[in-house]
Amino acid sequence: MKSFKIYDTYTKNVTPFSPLNHPFVGIYICGPTVYGHPHLGHARGPVVFDVLHRYLKHLGYKVRFVRNVTDVGHLVNDADEGEDKIARKARVEQVEPMELAQFYTDSYHHMLDALNVLPASIEPRASGHIIEQIEMIQTIIDNGFAYESNGSVYFDVPGYSKTHDYGKLSGRVVEELIAGAGNEARELEGQDEKRNPADFALWKKAGPEHIMQWNSPWSRGFPGWHIECSAMSRKYLGETFDIHGGGMDLLFPHHESEIAQSMACSSHQPARYWMHHNMITVNGQKMAKSLNNGISIDEFFTGKHPLLEKAYSPMTLKFFILQAHYRGTLDFSNSALQASEKGFNRLITASQTLSNIKPSQDGKISIDSLRQACYDALNEDMNTPILIANLFEMVTLINQIASGQTAISEAALEELKSVYNTFVFDVLGLAFEEKSGHNDRIDGLMQLLIDMRNEAKAQKNYALSDSIRQKLAELGFEIKDGKEGTTYSIL
């Protein structure tokens, strides 16, 4: 069997995978900044790296899969100035930041569960690792690659670049970065703290209006966005681990800065392989809140968005994502989603057909080549579209056997069941779903409860009204009162 190969973004090559400490594999994935419900674009990363997680386990590796939650330190526009994304949203919604972070972390987990994504081995939060971040920052200062200024600490990009290749991962030229940052910085507040505008924050001194802040040797403040992943991956996977993954939008500045921080701290690259998935786009544009083209996962599952012709199921979304290679762009369209729905149903129907097939004594079929083709597809940089094409070849074979056009021996039939179900369910992580009528029944039941709650409000029975809302929230349903009436969403 061919060895498993992955495209390493750092070297720009498809490279044979060899773990640092066989059979153990350490993987770190950049998780969500939890200040809003996940949208369609947030689903691609979890699905892609779930297949990686599942396939490595299938190959016999013992995987420690670490995915963080960013609940502090990620400022607006990915910059070093301005407000924390979570603190700003918490102030708008008039809740504690950690209450808001928990609410949207739960929402993210609901999406993962719906997509049948394996749970992480460890899911650390940035706010729970302030001590580790402070210790790492101090080491970087001691090694001469960072400096304190007015209570904040900044990474010295030009100083680091004298002996290290800052920009190699993302393909940026450090001189251009410095010059560009200088031009952009003229209008930005607080840039006079930095020796160079390209320097990035490791620790920020908090103003009195900043809600989340901790004591440190430099000031009462909060960590920068990039240092959290360096500190947490180091704590749970060591100074060097096997695979670091994330979206291509994190190449710069986040992952570039992670490499610099780790090199400045211990002279080690944090990861031996860097994997990046591409984006889901809408009409060629990145799907994002800032572009107002984000379809929330809840809207996707209910069909309540202007861009959607109908509701789509979680497995339709998962199949849609898997039909494109993870490094290629994936453009949203209803026609593509409806084709994915048919493709997924075809795979599931074939599995049910396969379970009812009877073997024949004169069967001569061999599935060796099909089995090998499935492994070859994933071993060549996780090529799920080719794997799915091979599975559809198996579907054709299954239907031929079921219709009596050809025969299969008992041994070959057991092998076909094993290979087909292993790749469809264990490796790709697809799963059986309820029929579409299930959503109709939920809608009807929810409308009944909404009507009961509205009637209670009309009778000024606010205790009952609030109780209905609270009980539904505990079950994962959010009631929303608006100008157009009362609606619900699934958290």
SVG drawing of the C-alpha trace seen along z (x, -y; Angstrom):
<svg xmlns="http://www.w3.org/2000/svg" viewBox="-56 -59 76 82">
<polyline fill="none" stroke="black" stroke-width="0.4" points="0.0,0.0 1.2,-3.5 2.2,-5.7 -0.1,-8.4 0.9,-11.8 -0.2,-15.3 0.4,-18.7 2.6,-20.7 1.9,-24.4 5.2,-25.3 7.3,-23.4 4.7,-23.7 5.1,-19.9 3.0,-16.8 5.1,-14.9 4.9,-11.3 3.6,-11.5 5.9,-10.2 4.9,-10.8 7.4,-12.1 6.7,-9.3 5.0,-6.3 2.3,-5.2 1.3,-8.4 0.1,-11.4 -0.4,-14.9 -2.8,-17.3 -3.6,-20.9 -6.5,-22.6 -7.4,-26.3 -11.0,-26.3 -13.6,-29.0 -13.7,-32.5 -17.0,-32.1 -18.9,-35.4 -21.7,-34.2 -23.5,-31.2 -21.5,-29.2 -22.2,-29.8 -21.9,-27.5 -18.2,-28.5 -17.4,-27.3 -18.4,-23.7 -15.6,-23.0 -12.7,-22.9 -14.3,-20.5 -15.4,-18.1 -12.0,-18.2 -10.0,-17.5 -12.6,-15.0 -11.7,-12.9 -8.0,-13.3 -8.7,-12.3 -10.8,-9.3 -8.4,-8.1 -5.3,-8.2 -7.2,-6.2 -8.3,-3.7 -4.6,-3.3 -3.8,-2.3 -2.4,-5.6 -3.2,-6.7 -4.3,-10.3 -4.4,-13.2 -6.6,-15.7 -6.5,-19.2 -8.9,-21.9 -8.9,-25.2 -11.7,-27.7 -10.8,-31.4 -12.7,-33.2 -10.4,-36.1 -7.7,-38.2 -9.1,-38.1 -9.5,-41.8 -11.7,-43.2 -10.2,-43.0 -7.5,-40.7 -5.6,-43.8 -3.7,-44.8 -6.0,-47.7 -9.7,-48.1 -12.1,-45.8 -12.1,-42.1 -14.7,-40.4 -16.3,-38.6 -16.2,-41.5 -17.9,-43.8 -20.7,-41.3 -21.2,-40.7 -21.6,-44.4 -24.2,-44.6 -26.1,-41.6 -25.6,-42.8 -24.2,-39.5 -20.9,-38.4 -18.3,-37.6 -17.8,-34.1 -21.6,-33.6 -21.6,-34.6 -18.6,-32.5 -20.3,-29.4 -23.5,-30.0 -21.8,-30.2 -19.4,-27.3 -22.5,-25.2 -23.9,-26.4 -20.6,-25.3 -20.8,-21.9 -24.4,-21.5 -23.1,-21.9 -20.3,-19.4 -22.8,-16.9 -25.1,-17.4 -22.2,-16.8 -21.2,-13.7 -17.7,-15.1 -15.6,-13.1 -15.0,-15.0 -11.6,-16.5 -9.3,-14.7 -8.7,-18.0 -10.5,-21.3 -8.6,-24.0 -9.8,-27.6 -7.6,-30.6 -9.0,-32.1 -8.0,-29.0 -4.4,-29.2 -3.4,-32.7 -0.5,-31.5 1.0,-29.4 0.8,-32.4 2.5,-34.7 5.3,-32.2 5.8,-31.8 5.8,-35.6 8.4,-36.0 10.7,-33.4 10.4,-35.3 11.4,-38.5 14.3,-36.8 15.5,-35.5 15.5,-39.0 12.6,-38.7 10.0,-40.8 9.9,-44.1 7.6,-45.8 6.1,-49.2 3.7,-51.1 2.5,-47.9 2.0,-46.0 4.4,-43.5 5.2,-43.3 7.0,-40.7 10.0,-42.3 9.4,-41.2 12.4,-43.0 14.7,-41.7 13.5,-38.2 13.8,-38.4 17.5,-39.0 18.0,-35.3 14.7,-33.7 12.5,-33.5 9.3,-35.4 6.8,-35.1 7.9,-31.7 4.6,-30.0 2.4,-32.6 4.8,-33.6 5.1,-37.2 8.2,-39.2 9.1,-40.7 10.4,-44.0 7.1,-44.5 5.2,-43.6 7.1,-46.2 6.6,-48.9 3.0,-48.1 2.3,-48.1 4.0,-51.5 1.6,-53.0 -1.4,-51.4 -0.4,-52.4 -0.6,-56.2 -4.3,-56.3 -4.3,-53.7 -4.5,-54.5 -1.7,-53.4 0.8,-52.4 3.4,-54.7 3.9,-51.9 5.5,-49.7 9.1,-50.0 7.9,-48.9 4.3,-48.9 4.7,-45.3 5.3,-44.1 2.4,-42.2 1.0,-42.1 1.8,-39.3 0.2,-41.1 -2.0,-44.2 -2.5,-46.5 -6.2,-46.8 -8.0,-50.1 -10.5,-50.6 -13.4,-49.8 -11.9,-46.4 -14.0,-43.7 -11.6,-40.8 -8.2,-41.4 -5.6,-39.5 -2.5,-40.4 0.8,-40.0 4.4,-41.1 3.9,-44.0 0.3,-45.2 -3.2,-44.2 -4.3,-43.2 -5.0,-40.3 -3.0,-38.1 -2.8,-38.7 -4.6,-36.4 -1.6,-34.5 0.1,-33.5 -2.8,-31.4 -2.4,-28.7 1.4,-28.6 1.0,-28.1 -1.8,-25.6 -0.3,-23.4 3.0,-23.4 1.3,-22.4 -0.7,-19.5 1.4,-18.3 5.0,-19.4 7.4,-21.9 7.2,-20.0 4.2,-18.0 3.0,-16.4 0.2,-18.3 -1.2,-21.9 -4.3,-22.6 -6.7,-25.5 -8.2,-27.5 -6.2,-29.3 -7.4,-32.6 -5.2,-31.9 -2.0,-31.6 -1.2,-35.2 -1.0,-36.7 -2.1,-33.9 -0.1,-30.9 2.9,-32.9 3.0,-34.5 2.6,-31.1 5.8,-29.8 7.7,-33.0 6.6,-32.7 7.6,-29.1 10.9,-29.6 11.7,-32.6 10.8,-30.6 12.5,-27.2 14.2,-27.4 11.7,-24.7 9.1,-24.7 5.9,-24.0 4.5,-21.6 6.2,-19.2 3.3,-19.5 1.0,-22.4 -2.4,-21.6 -4.8,-24.3 -8.3,-23.9 -9.7,-26.4 -12.9,-28.4 -16.6,-28.0 -17.5,-30.9 -20.7,-32.5 -20.4,-33.9 -16.6,-33.7 -16.5,-35.7 -15.5,-34.2 -18.5,-33.4 -18.2,-35.7 -20.2,-37.8 -18.3,-40.9 -19.5,-40.4 -23.1,-39.9 -23.3,-36.7 -23.1,-34.2 -25.7,-31.5 -25.9,-30.3 -26.0,-26.5 -29.5,-26.9 -30.7,-28.7 -29.1,-26.0 -30.9,-23.2 -34.3,-25.1 -34.0,-26.6 -34.8,-30.1 -32.3,-32.2 -32.9,-34.1 -30.0,-32.2 -31.6,-28.8 -34.2,-27.1 -35.0,-24.6 -33.7,-23.1 -30.8,-20.8 -29.7,-18.1 -26.4,-17.9 -25.3,-14.9 -26.1,-16.7 -23.8,-19.5 -21.1,-17.1 -21.2,-15.3 -21.2,-18.6 -17.9,-19.5 -16.3,-16.1 -17.0,-16.3 -14.3,-18.9 -10.7,-18.5 -10.0,-20.3 -7.4,-22.6 -9.7,-23.8 -12.4,-26.4 -16.0,-25.2 -18.6,-27.6 -22.1,-27.5 -25.1,-26.8 -28.4,-25.2 -27.9,-22.9 -24.6,-21.6 -26.3,-21.0 -29.2,-19.2 -26.8,-17.0 -25.0,-16.3 -28.3,-15.3 -28.9,-12.8 -25.3,-11.5 -25.6,-11.0 -28.9,-9.2 -27.4,-7.0 -24.6,-5.9 -27.0,-5.3 -29.4,-3.3 -26.6,-1.2 -25.5,-0.3 -29.1,0.9 -29.1,2.8 -25.8,4.4 -27.0,5.6 -29.8,7.7 -27.6,9.3 -27.2,13.1 -23.9,14.7 -23.6,17.2 -21.3,20.2 -20.3,19.4 -19.4,15.8 -16.1,14.7 -16.0,11.0 -12.9,9.5 -12.9,6.1 -9.2,5.9 -8.7,3.2 -11.6,1.1 -10.3,1.4 -6.9,0.4 -8.2,-2.6 -10.0,-3.8 -6.8,-3.8 -4.8,-5.3 -7.2,-8.2 -6.9,-9.1 -3.2,-8.4 -2.6,-11.0 -3.3,-14.1 -6.8,-13.0 -8.4,-13.2 -12.0,-12.6 -13.6,-13.4 -11.6,-10.4 -12.6,-8.3 -16.3,-9.1 -15.9,-8.3 -14.6,-4.9 -17.4,-4.4 -19.9,-5.1 -18.2,-2.4 -19.0,-0.1 -22.6,-1.3 -22.9,-0.3 -21.5,3.2 -23.8,3.5 -26.8,2.7 -25.7,5.2 -25.3,8.0 -28.7,7.1 -30.5,7.2 -28.9,10.6 -26.7,9.3 -23.6,10.8 -22.8,13.0 -20.5,12.7 -19.1,15.3 -19.6,15.2 -16.0,14.2 -16.0,11.4 -19.4,10.2 -18.1,9.8 -15.1,8.0 -17.3,5.7 -19.5,4.9 -16.4,4.2 -14.7,1.9 -17.8,0.0 -19.1,-0.6 -15.7,-1.4 -15.1,-4.2 -18.6,-5.6 -19.3,-5.6 -16.0,-5.2 -13.7,-7.3 -15.9,-9.9 -18.1,-10.0 -21.4,-9.9 -24.5,-8.7 -28.1,-7.6 -30.6,-10.5 -34.3,-10.8 -36.5,-11.4 -37.4,-15.0 -40.9,-14.7 -39.1,-14.8 -38.4,-18.5 -42.0,-19.2 -43.2,-17.5 -40.7,-19.6 -42.0,-22.8 -45.6,-21.9 -44.8,-21.1 -42.7,-24.3 -45.5,-26.4 -47.9,-24.9 -45.6,-25.8 -45.1,-29.3 -48.8,-29.8 -49.2,-28.6 -46.5,-31.0 -48.1,-33.9 -51.5,-33.1 -49.8,-33.1 -48.3,-36.5 -51.6,-37.9 -53.2,-36.8 -50.3,-38.3 -49.2,-34.9 -45.5,-35.9 -44.4,-33.1 -45.7,-30.4 -44.4,-32.4 -40.9,-32.6 -41.0,-28.9 -41.8,-27.8 -38.9,-29.8 -36.5,-28.5 -37.5,-24.8 -37.1,-25.1 -33.7,-26.7 -32.6,-23.8 -33.6,-21.4 -31.6,-23.4 -34.3,-25.7 -34.0,-29.5 -37.3,-31.5 -36.9,-34.9 -39.5,-37.7 -39.4,-40.1 -41.4,-42.5 -42.5,-39.7 -43.7,-37.6 -42.1,-34.8 -39.7,-32.3 -37.4,-29.6 -33.9,-28.4 -32.0,-25.3 -28.9,-26.1"/>
</svg>
